[in-house]
Amino acid sequence: MALSPLNQRRWRNFKANRRAFWSLWLLLVLYGISLCAELIANDRPVLVKYDGGYYMPVFKFYPEVAFGGDLRTEANYTTPEVQCLIVAAGSLDCWDDPDGIKAEAETKGTAAGQPVDAGWILWPVIPYSFKTIVDTGGVAPGPPSAQNWLGTDDTSRDVLARVIYGFRLSVTFALLVTLCTTIIGIAAGAVQGYFGGLTDLIFQRIIELWNSVPTLYVIIIVTAVWAKSFWLLVGLMVLFGWTGLVGVVRAEFLRARNFEYVRAAKALGVSDWQIMFRHLLPNAMVATLTILPFAITGAIGTLASLDYLGFGLPANLPSLGQLTRQAQQNLQAPHLAFTAFFTFAIMLSLLVFIFEGVRDAFDPRKTFR
């Protein structure tokens, strides 16, 4: 579908802002990589060939018996026994000397002049998930090494894997919270500003009372009653964050509701909702988009702060706030602090640059060459 001339001009203005344009592409690349985190950092193989068949453990549960073992629990692909079962295609007893039996299978196949129909395992680039305990010889947190590029945290989990998963979680959380709060805030501000009078007065008193509620205390109480979860935290953030945009949108609608084109639309019989969201809202978008960079970076900062204090996401989820707390508790491991700092700095800077470009693209007074 072709863009309208107005949206084409906005897109040209956004592309002309080189910092915003390249920040968008870089963020899309990083976020796209994080969306494929299971294929990049995982303690389960991406693809396994066994006995002529192909398996994808990264997406599906396979018991050990599927590869010729004895257990009906999920196969532990990192153990030499399971790896040997896959490589030897279940034709040899791999439990006594896995390395020797693999070599024997290859030798027999070579002596017979036939290639060994052995299986193979395709591992991700980082063979650790965000919750995998890495054997670092009892040193935790461990320094960066060839095995763990960014080191390990204080529970011997790979930091790079946790950063990849944590980046995806933080950006997704911020986008969801910002989207929901923006929709609710714009709708509430539009109703207040357009209708004014008693409606505006009642809404203003409700918002004043709602903003006086101590958000942190409510989150602490709720997480003490119900189990902490991602969606619970999203709901709480939306519940207390939607008022941030109301004042800006309300002011724009109060200013524009008496313009000539609004009066003309009313005289022609256009409904109030069409006037609000078809004619007035586009004019209020510049002021609204000015707030969005602060809203989305604030959502990421709030999530990190809650995780740092221990009132955010469950401990079994990858969190950049947990990484920050570990850096503060382990000053002898500076790689944790540097990783947390640069991750937040890059992520927040890219988001701010992008939304600055979006704000300028929607501003009719600015034209880039």
C-alpha positions in Angstrom: 0.0 0.0 0.0 1.4 3.3 -1.1 2.0 6.0 1.5 0.1 9.3 1.4 2.1 12.4 0.4 2.1 13.5 4.0 3.5 10.2 5.2 6.1 10.2 2.4 7.3 13.6 3.6 7.5 12.3 7.1 9.5 9.3 6.0 11.9 11.5 3.9 12.4 13.7 7.0 13.1 10.7 9.1 15.7 9.3 6.7 17.3 12.7 6.4 18.1 12.5 10.1 21.0 10.1 9.7 21.5 9.5 13.4 17.9 8.4 13.8 17.9 6.3 10.6 21.0 4.3 11.4 20.0 4.0 15.0 16.7 2.4 13.8 18.6 -0.1 11.6 21.0 -1.0 14.4 18.3 -1.5 16.9 16.3 -3.6 14.5 19.4 -5.8 13.9 20.1 -6.2 17.6 16.5 -6.8 18.5 16.2 -9.3 15.6 19.2 -11.1 16.9 17.7 -11.2 20.3 14.5 -12.6 19.0 16.5 -15.5 17.6 18.2 -16.0 21.0 17.3 -19.6 21.2 19.2 -20.3 18.0 22.2 -18.3 19.1 22.6 -19.0 22.8 21.3 -22.3 24.0 22.4 -25.5 25.8 20.4 -27.6 23.4 21.5 -28.2 19.9 19.9 -26.5 16.9 19.8 -29.6 14.8 20.7 -33.2 15.4 21.1 -36.0 12.9 20.5 -39.4 14.3 20.0 -42.8 12.5 19.1 -41.0 9.3 16.6 -38.7 10.9 16.8 -35.0 11.8 15.7 -33.5 15.2 15.5 -30.0 16.4 15.9 -30.1 20.2 15.9 -26.3 20.4 12.2 -26.4 19.6 11.0 -29.8 20.7 11.4 -32.1 23.7 13.1 -35.4 23.0 13.6 -38.1 25.6 16.9 -39.9 25.9 15.3 -43.1 24.6 14.7 -41.4 21.3 18.5 -41.6 20.8 19.0 -45.1 22.1 19.4 -44.3 25.8 17.6 -45.7 28.8 15.9 -42.6 30.3 12.6 -41.1 29.4 13.6 -37.7 30.6 14.9 -35.0 28.3 18.2 -35.9 26.8 21.2 -33.9 28.2 23.0 -33.2 25.0 26.1 -31.8 26.9 27.0 -35.2 28.4 29.5 -37.4 26.5 27.2 -40.4 26.7 24.3 -38.7 24.8 26.7 -37.2 22.3 28.2 -40.7 21.7 24.7 -42.2 21.3 23.9 -39.7 18.6 27.3 -40.0 16.8 27.3 -43.8 16.9 23.6 -43.9 15.8 22.8 -46.2 18.8 24.7 -49.1 17.3 27.4 -49.4 20.0 27.5 -49.4 23.7 28.5 -45.8 24.5 28.4 -45.9 28.3 31.9 -47.3 29.1 34.3 -45.2 27.0 32.4 -42.7 24.8 35.6 -41.2 23.2 37.1 -44.6 22.5 33.9 -46.0 21.0 33.5 -43.0 18.7 37.1 -43.4 17.5 36.5 -47.2 17.0 33.3 -46.5 15.0 35.2 -44.2 12.7 38.1 -46.6 12.3 35.8 -49.5 11.4 34.0 -47.4 8.9 37.2 -46.3 7.3 38.7 -49.8 7.2 35.6 -51.1 5.5 35.9 -48.5 2.8 32.4 -47.1 3.6 31.6 -43.8 5.3 30.2 -44.1 8.8 26.5 -43.3 8.9 27.1 -41.5 12.1 25.0 -38.7 13.5 26.1 -35.2 14.2 25.2 -32.3 16.4 24.9 -28.7 15.3 25.3 -26.4 18.3 24.5 -22.7 18.6 27.3 -20.1 18.5 27.0 -19.8 22.3 26.4 -23.3 23.8 24.8 -21.9 26.9 21.3 -20.6 27.7 20.6 -17.8 30.2 20.1 -20.3 33.0 22.9 -22.8 32.1 25.4 -23.4 34.9 28.9 -23.3 33.4 31.7 -25.4 34.8 34.5 -22.8 35.4 36.5 -24.7 37.9 34.7 -23.3 41.0 35.4 -19.7 40.1 32.3 -17.5 40.2 32.0 -14.9 38.8 34.5 -16.0 36.2 36.5 -13.5 34.0 36.0 -13.4 30.2 37.6 -16.3 28.4 37.4 -18.2 25.1 34.7 -20.3 26.6 32.7 -17.4 28.0 33.3 -14.2 26.0 31.9 -11.9 28.7 32.6 -14.1 31.6 30.2 -15.6 34.1 28.1 -14.2 36.9 28.1 -15.1 40.5 26.1 -18.3 39.9 28.3 -19.4 37.0 25.9 -18.5 34.2 27.2 -17.1 30.9 26.9 -13.3 30.9 26.7 -12.9 27.1 23.8 -15.3 26.9 22.0 -13.5 29.7 22.6 -10.1 28.0 21.1 -11.4 24.7 18.0 -12.7 26.4 17.8 -9.8 28.8 18.0 -7.3 25.9 15.0 -9.0 24.3 13.1 -9.0 27.5 13.8 -5.4 28.3 13.0 -4.0 24.9 9.8 -6.1 24.6 8.7 -5.0 28.1 9.3 -1.3 27.3 7.5 -1.5 23.9 4.5 -3.3 25.4 4.2 -0.9 28.4 4.7 2.2 26.2 2.2 1.0 23.6 -0.5 0.3 26.2 0.1 3.5 28.2 0.2 5.6 25.1 -3.2 4.3 23.9 -4.9 4.8 27.2 -3.2 8.2 27.9 -4.1 9.6 24.4 -7.7 8.4 24.8 -8.1 9.9 28.2 -6.4 13.2 27.3 -8.4 13.5 24.1 -11.7 13.1 26.0 -10.7 15.6 28.7 -9.4 18.2 26.3 -12.2 18.0 23.7 -15.2 17.9 25.9 -13.8 20.1 28.7 -16.1 21.4 31.4 -17.3 19.0 34.0 -15.8 16.0 32.2 -12.4 17.6 32.3 -12.8 18.6 36.0 -13.8 15.1 37.1 -11.0 13.4 35.2 -8.4 15.8 36.6 -9.4 15.1 40.2 -9.3 11.3 39.4 -5.8 11.6 37.9 -4.6 13.7 40.9 -5.8 11.0 43.3 -4.3 8.2 41.1 -0.9 9.9 40.9 -0.8 10.2 44.7 -0.8 6.4 45.0 2.8 5.2 46.0 3.6 2.9 43.0 6.6 1.1 44.5 4.6 0.2 47.7 1.7 -1.2 45.6 4.2 -3.3 43.5 5.8 -4.6 46.6 2.4 -5.6 48.1 1.1 -7.1 44.9 4.3 -9.2 44.3 4.1 -10.4 47.9 0.5 -11.6 47.3 0.9 -13.0 43.8 3.8 -14.7 42.2 6.0 -12.4 40.3 5.7 -12.7 36.5 6.3 -10.7 33.3 2.7 -10.0 32.5 1.9 -9.0 36.1 4.7 -6.4 36.0 3.5 -5.1 32.6 0.0 -4.7 34.0 1.2 -2.8 37.0 3.3 -0.5 35.0 0.5 0.2 32.6 -1.9 0.7 35.5 0.3 3.5 37.0 2.0 4.8 33.8 -0.9 5.9 31.6 -1.3 9.3 33.2 2.1 10.5 31.9 0.7 11.5 28.4 -2.7 12.8 29.6 -1.6 16.3 30.4 0.2 16.9 27.0 -2.7 15.5 24.9 -5.3 17.4 27.0 -3.5 20.7 26.4 -3.3 20.1 22.7 -7.0 19.3 22.4 -8.0 22.2 24.6 -6.0 24.5 22.3 -7.3 23.1 19.0 -10.9 22.3 19.8 -12.0 25.9 18.9 -10.1 26.2 15.6 -12.1 27.1 12.5 -11.8 23.7 10.9 -13.2 22.0 14.0 -16.1 24.3 14.0 -16.7 23.7 10.3 -16.6 20.0 10.8 -19.2 20.2 13.6 -21.4 22.4 11.3 -21.1 19.7 8.6 -22.4 17.1 11.1 -19.1 15.2 11.6 -19.2 13.2 14.8 -17.2 14.1 17.9 -15.1 10.9 17.7 -14.2 11.5 14.1 -13.1 15.1 14.9 -11.1 13.9 17.9 -9.1 11.1 16.3 -9.1 12.0 12.7 -8.6 15.8 12.7 -7.3 16.8 16.2 -5.1 13.9 17.1 -2.6 14.3 14.2 -2.0 17.8 15.3 -1.3 16.6 18.8 1.1 13.9 17.8 4.2 16.1 17.8 3.8 16.9 21.5 2.9 13.3 22.2 5.9 11.9 20.4 8.1 14.3 22.4 7.2 12.4 25.5 7.6 8.9 24.0 11.4 8.7 24.3 11.2 9.4 28.0 8.4 6.9 28.4 10.2 4.0 26.7 13.5 4.7 28.4 11.7 5.2 31.7 10.0 1.8 31.3 13.4 0.1 30.8 14.9 2.0 33.7 12.0 1.1 36.0 12.3 -2.5 35.1 16.0 -2.5 35.8 15.4 -0.6 39.1 12.8 -3.1 40.3 15.0 -6.0 39.4 17.9 -4.4 41.2 15.7 -4.1 44.3 14.4 -7.6 44.0 10.7 -6.6 43.2 10.8 -7.1 39.5 10.8 -10.2 37.3 11.2 -13.7 38.7 14.7 -14.8 39.5 14.6 -17.5 36.8 14.2 -14.9 34.0 17.2 -13.0 32.5 17.3 -9.5 33.7 19.7 -6.7 33.2 18.8 -5.3 36.6 19.9 -8.5 38.2 23.2 -8.2 36.3 23.6 -4.7 37.7 23.0 -5.9 41.3 25.6 -8.7 40.8 28.1 -6.1 39.6 27.5 -4.0 42.7 27.9 -7.1 44.9 31.0 -8.4 43.1 33.4 -5.4 42.8 36.3 -7.8 42.2 34.6 -8.7 38.8 34.6 -5.5 36.8 33.4 -7.3 33.7 29.9 -7.4 35.1 29.8 -3.6 35.7 31.2 -2.8 32.2 28.7 -5.2 30.5 25.7 -3.8 32.3 26.8 -0.2 31.7 27.5 -0.6 27.9 24.3 -2.6 27.4 22.1 0.0 29.0 24.0 2.9 27.3 23.7 1.4 23.8 20.1 0.4 24.2 18.8 3.6 25.7 20.8 5.8 23.3 19.5 4.0 20.2 15.9 4.3 21.5 16.3 8.1 22.2 17.8 8.8 18.8 15.1 6.9 17.0 12.2 8.7 18.8 13.9 12.0 18.3 13.9 11.3 14.6 10.2 10.3 14.7 9.3 13.4 16.6 11.1 15.7 14.1 9.5 13.7 11.2 6.0 14.5 12.5 6.8 18.2 13.1 5.5 20.1 10.1 7.8 23.0 10.9 11.0 21.0 10.3 12.2 19.9 6.9 15.5 18.2 6.4 17.5 18.4 3.2 
